[in-house]
Amino acid sequence: MIKQKTGVCIDCDNGKIVPLIAKRCQYHYWKHRDSLKKKKTVEETKSSSPQKDAMMSLWEKSNKKSEISGKNLIKFYHDYITGKENHQFFWCFAHFLSKKTYTKLKCREDGMMLLHPDEHYLIDNMTQKDRELYEKKNNCSFKIFYDKQALRKKEYNIDKKYD
Ligand SMILES: [Zn+2]
């Protein structure tokens, strides 16, 4: 097994040790990749996977707003379908639990939640203190995410709901 490299992301530059891909955290890696990439072809936009299908299905049923802050997410969808930007839209979906460990939740709508990419980034790469600052500034709470995370974990490990 290849051990993933960890360190401080050159774009976050916040001193926090995170898994790295080409010197960047996952968020900044894809952001960087998108900035280099030219416009996507229609073919690429259409390509699907079970995970992407679950995300799109969740998106269709949603009110297109972050469950955490109520922030509107339509512009990310627009940028995605017009091929302007690919990365941010998929950061509007956060899995409650590690996709590697909790594999059966990876492609399930109830295994993920709709939120603003900044909020996803705060969950993945930042500290509790950073999240509290954001909560104060935006009058919102990350509790809904962590409550659902705890519930899914219990359902997965104790209730064996997804077997
Ligand atoms: Zn980063």
Boltz pocket constraint, residues with backbone or C-beta under 6 A from the ligand:
constraints:
  - pocket:
      binder: B
      contacts: [[A, 9], [A, 10], [A, 11], [A, 12], [A, 13], [A, 24], [A, 25], [A, 26], [A, 27], [A, 28], [A, 29], [A, 125]]
      max_distance: 6.0
